Amino acid sequence: MIISAAIPKGGTGKSTMLRSLASVALHRGYSVTLIDGDRRQNMNRWFQMLGEAGNRPDRLQMVSAMTPQEILDAAAIHNGERSVVLIDTEGTTNDNLMAGLFAADIVVVPVYFALDDVTAAIQITDHYIPLAVESRGRPLPAIFVLTKQTIIDGRARALTELRAIIQANGTPIAEHVLHNRVAYRDLQTGQTLYSPAVPDAKAIAESEGVFDDLLQTFIEATRNAA
């Protein structure tokens, strides 16, 4: 299964979301390949830090892909039974982002409640995914995942309009959300969600929930396409 995380904007929690999804997939016994198509190489640095900290799972592989063709080739090579391929695309609109969409079985779009972030998320679902579908000739399901959420985000009246925009888009929204937790920031220091001596049970539960929401969206889209 090939999962691309895509939004043409930085700061939405995309890399953190991918690290959490990789943690869950590995914990469930999948072989996981990270394809880093972002010039900042955030996923590549995480992979290196996992090794330095002694926390790198045996079933985790890393591919640094600097061109669209490298992204497409790596996705095709590493996709297989009981495997999850996670593609980190550039936080801007370029050919690497389109290659990530073209290769994907499903696109995960991280959404933070700010106007620019919501606008960028809608841009992916309403413009770039349709372009990828037209180019490859088959459907491409997507799901919104709310990231960096706080108690205020869930209740603030000022954010009602942004929530309405996301809901009106028609793209499925993950039932579970990723809250603003220390456990996710710790992923940047060479940890998986499960490697600390005392893992954050809440972070694990919501990340596992997002992973399940993603799988369910993919299964339903596949069934509807058939």
Backbone as numpy.savetxt, mean C-alpha at the origin, in Angstrom:
# Nx Ny Nz CAx CAy CAz Cx Cy Cz
0.12 -12.57 -5.87 -0.73 -11.38 -5.87 0.15 -10.14 -5.87
-0.13 -9.22 -6.76 0.66 -8.00 -6.90 -0.15 -6.82 -6.40
0.36 -6.15 -5.40 -0.31 -5.01 -4.77 0.55 -3.77 -5.00
-0.02 -2.76 -5.63 0.68 -1.49 -5.81 0.06 -0.44 -4.90
0.93 0.29 -4.22 0.48 1.44 -3.43 0.75 2.68 -4.27
-0.27 3.49 -4.49 -0.10 4.60 -5.42 -0.90 5.81 -4.98
-0.23 6.95 -5.00 -0.87 8.24 -4.86 0.16 9.27 -5.30
-0.21 10.22 -6.16 0.78 11.17 -6.68 1.10 12.30 -5.72
1.44 11.94 -4.49 1.75 12.93 -3.46 2.48 12.25 -2.32
3.46 12.92 -1.76 4.16 12.37 -0.61 3.46 12.72 0.70
3.87 12.07 1.77 3.38 12.41 3.10 2.05 11.81 3.48
1.57 10.83 2.71 0.26 10.23 3.00 0.37 8.95 3.83
1.60 8.51 4.14 1.76 7.27 4.90 1.86 6.05 4.01
2.21 6.24 2.73 2.25 5.12 1.77 3.31 4.09 2.16
4.52 4.53 2.45 5.59 3.59 2.78 5.31 2.88 4.10
4.76 3.60 5.06 4.40 2.98 6.34 3.33 1.92 6.13
2.35 2.21 5.30 1.30 1.24 5.00 1.89 -0.01 4.37
2.81 0.16 3.43 3.43 -0.99 2.78 4.24 -1.82 3.77
4.95 -1.18 4.67 5.71 -1.93 5.68 4.78 -2.75 6.56
3.64 -2.17 6.91 2.70 -2.91 7.76 2.08 -4.07 6.99
1.74 -3.86 5.72 1.18 -4.95 4.91 2.21 -6.06 4.71
3.46 -5.68 4.49 4.52 -6.68 4.35 4.67 -7.48 5.64
4.60 -6.80 6.78 4.71 -7.49 8.07 3.62 -8.54 8.23
2.38 -8.16 7.88 1.26 -9.09 8.02 1.41 -10.28 7.07
1.74 -9.99 5.81 1.87 -11.06 4.81 2.95 -12.06 5.22
4.08 -11.56 5.70 5.16 -12.44 6.14 4.73 -13.27 7.33
4.04 -12.64 8.27 3.59 -13.34 9.47 2.61 -14.46 9.12
1.87 -14.30 8.01 0.90 -15.31 7.60 1.51 -16.38 6.69
2.79 -16.30 6.47 3.46 -17.35 5.73 3.67 -17.11 4.25
3.33 -15.91 3.77 3.57 -15.60 2.37 5.05 -15.26 2.14
5.53 -15.54 0.95 6.80 -14.97 0.51 6.50 -13.57 -0.01
7.30 -12.60 0.40 7.02 -11.20 0.06 8.20 -10.60 -0.69
7.90 -9.96 -1.81 8.91 -9.21 -2.56 8.52 -7.74 -2.56
9.43 -6.90 -2.13 9.24 -5.46 -2.18 9.88 -4.94 -3.46
9.12 -4.22 -4.26 9.67 -3.57 -5.45 9.65 -2.07 -5.20
10.82 -1.49 -5.06 10.91 -0.07 -4.74 11.11 0.72 -6.04
10.03 1.33 -6.50 10.08 2.14 -7.70 10.10 3.62 -7.41
10.41 3.98 -6.16 10.46 5.37 -5.72 11.92 5.80 -5.63
12.24 6.94 -6.22 13.63 7.40 -6.20 14.17 7.60 -4.79
13.29 7.84 -3.83 13.74 8.02 -2.45 14.18 6.71 -1.81
13.74 5.59 -2.37 14.16 4.26 -1.92 13.86 3.99 -0.43
12.68 4.40 0.00 12.29 4.18 1.40 12.18 2.70 1.74
11.63 1.91 0.83 11.48 0.49 1.12 12.83 -0.22 1.11
13.70 0.21 0.23 15.05 -0.36 0.18 15.79 -0.09 1.48
15.66 1.11 2.00 16.33 1.45 3.28 15.76 0.60 4.41
14.44 0.39 4.40 13.83 -0.45 5.44 14.39 -1.86 5.37
14.49 -2.39 4.15 15.03 -3.73 3.97 16.46 -3.83 4.52
17.29 -2.82 4.25 18.65 -2.82 4.76 18.68 -2.72 6.28
17.81 -1.89 6.84 17.78 -1.71 8.30 17.27 -2.97 9.00
16.34 -3.67 8.37 15.90 -4.95 8.94 17.07 -5.92 9.06
17.91 -5.95 8.03 19.07 -6.83 8.07 20.06 -6.42 9.14
20.31 -5.12 9.25 21.25 -4.63 10.25 20.76 -4.90 11.67
19.44 -4.87 11.85 18.87 -5.09 13.19 18.64 -6.57 13.49
18.89 -7.44 12.51 18.65 -8.86 12.71 17.19 -9.25 12.67
16.37 -8.41 12.05 14.92 -8.65 12.02 14.39 -8.97 10.63
15.26 -9.22 9.67 14.80 -9.46 8.31 14.33 -10.91 8.15
13.04 -11.11 7.83 12.52 -12.47 7.61 13.17 -13.12 6.40
13.32 -14.44 6.44 13.95 -15.18 5.34 13.13 -15.08 4.05
11.82 -14.92 4.18 10.95 -14.94 3.00 10.74 -13.54 2.41
11.56 -12.59 2.83 11.45 -11.22 2.32 12.55 -10.94 1.31
12.17 -10.50 0.12 13.12 -10.12 -0.92 12.91 -8.66 -1.29
13.96 -8.08 -1.87 13.93 -6.65 -2.22 14.44 -6.46 -3.63
13.71 -5.67 -4.42 14.15 -5.31 -5.77 14.07 -3.80 -5.91
15.19 -3.17 -6.24 15.21 -1.74 -6.53 14.98 -1.57 -8.03
13.88 -0.91 -8.39 13.50 -0.79 -9.80 13.41 0.69 -10.17
14.35 1.14 -10.98 14.44 2.56 -11.30 13.74 2.94 -12.61
13.31 1.95 -13.37 12.63 2.24 -14.64 11.32 1.48 -14.70
10.37 1.93 -15.54 9.11 1.20 -15.69 9.32 -0.26 -16.08
10.24 -0.53 -16.98 10.46 -1.90 -17.42 10.98 -2.77 -16.29
11.84 -2.21 -15.44 12.35 -2.97 -14.30 11.21 -3.31 -13.33
10.27 -2.39 -13.15 9.11 -2.66 -12.29 8.28 -3.80 -12.88
7.98 -3.72 -14.18 7.16 -4.74 -14.83 7.85 -6.10 -14.80
9.15 -6.12 -15.08 9.89 -7.39 -15.09 9.93 -8.02 -13.70
10.22 -7.21 -12.68 10.31 -7.74 -11.32 8.98 -8.28 -10.85
7.89 -7.58 -11.17 6.55 -8.04 -10.77 6.23 -9.38 -11.41
6.56 -9.54 -12.68 6.27 -10.79 -13.38 7.11 -11.95 -12.84
8.36 -11.67 -12.52 9.27 -12.72 -12.05 8.89 -13.22 -10.67
8.51 -12.32 -9.78 8.33 -12.69 -8.38 6.88 -13.02 -8.01
5.95 -12.82 -8.90 4.56 -13.17 -8.62 4.40 -14.68 -8.71
3.65 -15.25 -7.78 3.43 -16.70 -7.80 2.55 -17.14 -6.66
2.36 -18.43 -6.54 1.50 -18.99 -5.51 2.09 -18.73 -4.13
1.25 -18.34 -3.18 1.66 -18.03 -1.81 2.73 -16.94 -1.77
2.62 -16.01 -2.72 3.56 -14.88 -2.73 2.78 -13.58 -2.80
3.35 -12.56 -2.21 2.80 -11.21 -2.27 3.90 -10.29 -2.78
3.60 -9.56 -3.85 4.52 -8.57 -4.39 3.95 -7.19 -4.06
4.75 -6.37 -3.38 4.33 -5.03 -2.99 5.15 -4.01 -3.76
4.49 -3.17 -4.53 5.17 -2.17 -5.34 4.98 -0.79 -4.72
6.09 -0.15 -4.41 6.06 1.23 -3.91 6.33 2.15 -5.10
5.32 2.92 -5.49 5.47 3.81 -6.63 5.89 5.20 -6.18
6.31 6.00 -7.15 6.72 7.37 -6.87 5.54 8.20 -6.37
5.82 9.12 -5.44 4.76 9.99 -4.95 4.53 11.16 -5.87
4.47 10.89 -7.16 4.22 11.90 -8.18 3.69 11.18 -9.41
3.32 11.92 -10.43 2.79 11.30 -11.64 3.93 11.12 -12.64
4.39 9.89 -12.79 5.44 9.59 -13.75 5.24 8.19 -14.32
6.16 7.76 -15.16 6.03 6.46 -15.82 6.16 5.30 -14.83
6.93 5.48 -13.75 7.04 4.42 -12.75 5.70 4.17 -12.06
4.97 5.24 -11.78 3.65 5.08 -11.17 2.74 4.29 -12.13
2.77 4.65 -13.41 1.91 3.95 -14.37 2.32 2.49 -14.51
3.63 2.20 -14.45 4.08 0.81 -14.52 3.57 0.03 -13.32
3.59 0.66 -12.15 3.07 0.00 -10.95 1.60 -0.32 -11.08
0.83 0.59 -11.68 -0.59 0.33 -11.89 -0.80 -0.76 -12.94
-0.03 -0.71 -14.01 -0.17 -1.69 -15.09 0.09 -3.11 -14.58
1.05 -3.27 -13.66 1.44 -4.60 -13.18 0.52 -5.14 -12.11
-0.28 -4.29 -11.47 -0.96 -4.65 -10.24 -2.18 -5.54 -10.44
-2.45 -6.35 -9.42 -3.73 -7.05 -9.30 -4.74 -6.19 -8.55
-4.24 -5.33 -7.67 -5.08 -4.39 -6.93 -4.22 -3.21 -6.51
-4.83 -2.04 -6.46 -4.14 -0.81 -6.07 -4.66 -0.36 -4.71
-3.73 -0.07 -3.81 -4.08 0.45 -2.50 -3.72 1.93 -2.47
-4.71 2.76 -2.19 -4.51 4.21 -2.20 -4.61 4.74 -0.78
-3.48 5.18 -0.19 -3.54 5.72 1.17 -4.17 7.11 1.16
-5.03 7.37 2.13 -5.72 8.65 2.19 -5.57 9.25 3.58
-5.05 10.47 3.60 -4.98 11.25 4.83 -5.96 12.41 4.68
-6.63 12.77 5.76 -7.68 13.79 5.68 -7.09 15.20 5.58
-6.63 15.52 4.38 -6.23 16.87 4.02 -6.67 17.06 2.57
-7.01 18.27 2.19 -7.60 18.50 0.87 -6.69 18.03 -0.26
-5.40 18.35 -0.18 -4.48 17.95 -1.25 -4.37 16.43 -1.34
-4.38 15.75 -0.20 -4.28 14.30 -0.17 -5.51 13.63 -0.76
-6.67 14.14 -0.39 -7.92 13.59 -0.92 -8.01 13.82 -2.42
-7.61 15.01 -2.86 -7.61 15.32 -4.29 -6.68 14.38 -5.05
-5.50 14.12 -4.49 -4.54 13.22 -5.13 -5.08 11.79 -5.19
-5.76 11.35 -4.14 -6.34 10.01 -4.12 -7.40 9.86 -5.21
-8.25 10.86 -5.36 -9.28 10.84 -6.39 -8.65 10.86 -7.78
-7.53 11.55 -7.91 -6.82 11.60 -9.18 -6.39 10.20 -9.63
-5.94 9.40 -8.67 -5.54 8.03 -8.99 -6.72 7.21 -9.48
-7.82 7.23 -8.74 -8.96 6.37 -9.08 -9.71 6.83 -10.32
-9.78 8.14 -10.53 -10.61 8.67 -11.61 -9.84 8.93 -12.90
-8.53 8.98 -12.83 -7.75 9.28 -14.03 -6.72 8.20 -14.37
-5.82 7.92 -13.43 -4.69 7.05 -13.76 -5.06 5.57 -13.81
-5.94 5.11 -12.92 -6.38 3.72 -13.01 -7.15 3.46 -14.30
-8.07 4.34 -14.71 -8.72 4.11 -16.01 -7.73 4.07 -17.18
-6.67 4.87 -17.13 -5.66 4.82 -18.18 -4.96 3.46 -18.19
-4.66 2.95 -17.00 -4.01 1.63 -16.91 -4.94 0.53 -17.41
-6.22 0.63 -17.07 -7.19 -0.37 -17.51 -7.31 -0.37 -19.02
-7.36 0.82 -19.62 -7.45 0.93 -21.07 -6.21 0.35 -21.74
-5.05 0.57 -21.14 -3.80 0.11 -21.73 -3.64 -1.40 -21.66
-4.03 -1.99 -20.52 -3.78 -3.43 -20.34 -4.99 -4.29 -20.70
-6.18 -3.67 -20.80 -7.34 -4.39 -21.27 -8.00 -5.29 -20.26
-7.81 -5.05 -18.98 -8.50 -5.83 -17.95 -8.72 -4.96 -16.73
-9.72 -5.29 -15.90 -10.06 -4.45 -14.75 -8.92 -4.32 -13.75
-8.96 -3.26 -12.98 -7.97 -3.03 -11.93 -8.68 -2.50 -10.69
-9.00 -3.39 -9.73 -9.67 -2.94 -8.51 -8.76 -2.06 -7.66
-9.39 -1.22 -6.86 -8.65 -0.32 -5.96 -9.38 -0.24 -4.64
-8.65 0.16 -3.62 -9.24 0.36 -2.30 -8.56 1.53 -1.62
-9.35 2.37 -0.97 -8.81 3.46 -0.16 -8.50 2.92 1.24
-7.36 3.33 1.80 -7.02 3.01 3.18 -6.73 4.33 3.90
-7.49 4.60 4.95 -7.26 5.82 5.73 -6.03 5.64 6.60
-5.10 6.58 6.52 -3.82 6.47 7.23 -3.62 7.64 8.19
-2.73 7.40 9.16 -2.33 8.43 10.13 -3.54 9.04 10.85
-4.54 8.21 11.11 -5.77 8.71 11.70 -5.63 8.96 13.20
-6.33 9.98 13.68 -6.39 10.29 15.10 -7.85 10.31 15.53
-8.07 10.38 16.82 -9.44 10.47 17.32 -10.13 11.71 16.77
-9.39 12.79 16.62 -9.95 14.04 16.10 -10.40 13.86 14.66
-9.60 13.14 13.87 -9.96 12.93 12.46 -11.30 12.23 12.32
-11.58 11.33 13.23 -12.82 10.57 13.15 -14.05 11.36 13.55
-13.85 12.49 14.25 -14.99 13.22 14.82 -15.11 14.66 14.35
-14.04 15.22 13.79 -14.03 16.65 13.47 -15.07 16.99 12.39
-15.91 17.97 12.68 -16.91 18.39 11.71 -16.25 19.02 10.49
-15.10 19.64 10.68 -14.42 20.30 9.58 -13.98 19.31 8.49
-13.87 18.04 8.85 -13.43 17.03 7.90 -14.60 16.29 7.25
-15.81 16.67 7.60 -17.00 15.99 7.06 -17.04 16.04 5.55
-16.71 17.20 4.97 -16.76 17.35 3.52 -15.74 16.45 2.83
-14.54 16.33 3.43 -13.51 15.46 2.85 -13.94 14.00 2.91
-14.55 13.61 4.03 -15.05 12.23 4.13 -16.13 11.98 3.08
-16.98 12.97 2.86 -18.06 12.82 1.88 -17.50 12.67 0.46
-16.42 13.38 0.16 -15.80 13.28 -1.17 -15.29 11.86 -1.39
-14.61 11.31 -0.40 -14.08 9.95 -0.51 -15.21 8.94 -0.65
-16.24 9.10 0.15 -17.36 8.14 0.12 -18.11 8.21 -1.21
-18.23 9.43 -1.77 -18.98 9.60 -3.02 -18.21 9.09 -4.22
-16.91 8.86 -4.08 -16.10 8.43 -5.22 -16.51 7.06 -5.74
-16.99 6.20 -4.84 -17.40 4.88 -5.25 -16.35 3.80 -5.11
-15.12 4.20 -4.85 -14.05 3.23 -4.60 -14.23 2.66 -3.20
-14.10 1.33 -3.03 -14.24 0.76 -1.69 -13.27 1.39 -0.70
-13.73 1.56 0.52 -12.90 2.10 1.59 -12.67 0.99 2.61
-11.42 0.74 2.96 -11.13 -0.30 3.93 -11.88 -0.04 5.24
-12.47 -1.08 5.77 -13.20 -0.96 7.03 -12.26 -0.58 8.16
-11.05 -1.13 8.13 -10.06 -0.84 9.15 -9.19 0.33 8.70
-8.68 1.09 9.65 -7.83 2.24 9.34 -6.50 2.10 10.08
-5.50 2.81 9.58 -4.20 2.83 10.25 -4.10 4.11 11.06
-4.06 3.96 12.37 -3.99 5.12 13.24 -2.56 5.63 13.39
-2.45 6.79 13.96 -1.14 7.42 14.16 -0.50 6.82 15.41
0.24 5.72 15.23 0.80 4.97 16.35 2.33 4.96 16.32
2.92 4.87 17.51 4.37 4.77 17.62 4.88 3.52 16.91
4.11 2.45 16.95 4.53 1.19 16.33 4.82 1.36 14.85
4.08 2.23 14.16 4.32 2.45 12.74 5.59 3.28 12.53
5.84 4.23 13.41 7.09 4.99 13.30 8.29 4.09 13.58
8.12 3.11 14.46 9.21 2.19 14.78 9.58 1.31 13.59
8.66 1.16 12.62 8.98 0.37 11.43 10.14 0.99 10.66
10.35 2.28 10.82 11.44 2.96 10.13 12.81 2.67 10.74
12.83 1.99 11.88 14.10 1.75 12.59 14.51 0.29 12.53
14.04 -0.43 11.52 14.47 -1.82 11.36 13.62 -2.82 12.11
12.33 -2.54 12.21 11.39 -3.44 12.87 10.32 -3.89 11.88
9.71 -5.05 12.14 8.42 -5.37 11.56 7.40 -5.16 12.68
6.13 -5.31 12.36 5.13 -5.15 13.42 5.27 -6.21 14.51
5.87 -7.34 14.16 5.90 -8.48 15.08 7.26 -8.66 15.76
8.28 -7.89 15.38 9.63 -8.14 15.90 9.93 -7.54 17.27
9.26 -6.48 17.72 9.57 -5.96 19.06 9.30 -6.99 20.15
10.00 -6.84 21.27 9.79 -7.76 22.40 8.34 -7.72 22.87
7.75 -6.54 22.81 6.33 -6.39 23.17 5.63 -5.71 21.98
5.14 -6.48 21.02 4.48 -5.89 19.85 3.23 -5.12 20.25
2.89 -4.12 19.44 1.68 -3.32 19.66 0.49 -4.10 19.09
-0.31 -4.67 19.98 -1.42 -5.52 19.55 -2.45 -4.74 18.75
-2.66 -3.47 19.07 -3.65 -2.67 18.34 -3.18 -2.39 16.92
-1.89 -2.08 16.76 -1.36 -1.84 15.43 -1.43 -3.10 14.59
-1.12 -4.24 15.20 -1.18 -5.51 14.48 -2.63 -5.81 14.06
-3.57 -5.60 14.97 -4.97 -5.90 14.66 -5.50 -5.05 13.52
-5.18 -3.75 13.53 -5.71 -2.91 12.46 -4.98 -3.16 11.14
-3.70 -3.50 11.18 -2.97 -3.81 9.94 -3.45 -5.13 9.35
-3.70 -6.12 10.21 -4.26 -7.38 9.72 -5.65 -7.14 9.14
-6.40 -6.24 9.76 -7.73 -5.92 9.24 -7.66 -5.28 7.87
-6.72 -4.36 7.67 -6.54 -3.72 6.37 -6.15 -4.75 5.32
-5.25 -5.66 5.67 -4.84 -6.72 4.75 -6.03 -7.58 4.34
-6.88 -7.93 5.32 -8.07 -8.72 5.01 -9.07 -7.94 4.15
-9.22 -6.64 4.43 -10.10 -5.79 3.62 -9.62 -5.76 2.17
-8.32 -5.68 2.01 -7.72 -5.65 0.67 -8.00 -6.96 -0.07
-7.76 -8.08 0.61 -8.02 -9.39 0.00 -9.48 -9.55 -0.39
-10.37 -9.11 0.49 -11.80 -9.25 0.22 -12.22 -8.41 -0.98
-11.66 -7.20 -1.08 -11.96 -6.34 -2.23 -11.48 -6.98 -3.52
-10.29 -7.57 -3.49 -9.75 -8.24 -4.67 -10.62 -9.44 -5.06
-11.01 -10.25 -4.09 -11.83 -11.43 -4.36 -13.18 -11.03 -4.96
-13.79 -10.01 -4.38 -15.10 -9.56 -4.90 -14.97 -9.00 -6.31
-13.91 -8.25 -6.56 -13.71 -7.68 -7.90 -13.47 -8.79 -8.92
-12.72 -9.80 -8.53 -12.46 -10.93 -9.42 -13.74 -11.70 -9.72
-14.56 -11.88 -8.68 -15.83 -12.60 -8.86 -16.76 -11.82 -9.78
-16.81 -10.50 -9.59 -17.69 -9.67 -10.43 -17.23 -9.64 -11.88
-15.90 -9.66 -12.07 -15.37 -9.63 -13.44 -15.67 -10.93 -14.18
-15.73 -12.03 -13.40 -16.03 -13.33 -14.02 -17.50 -13.41 -14.41
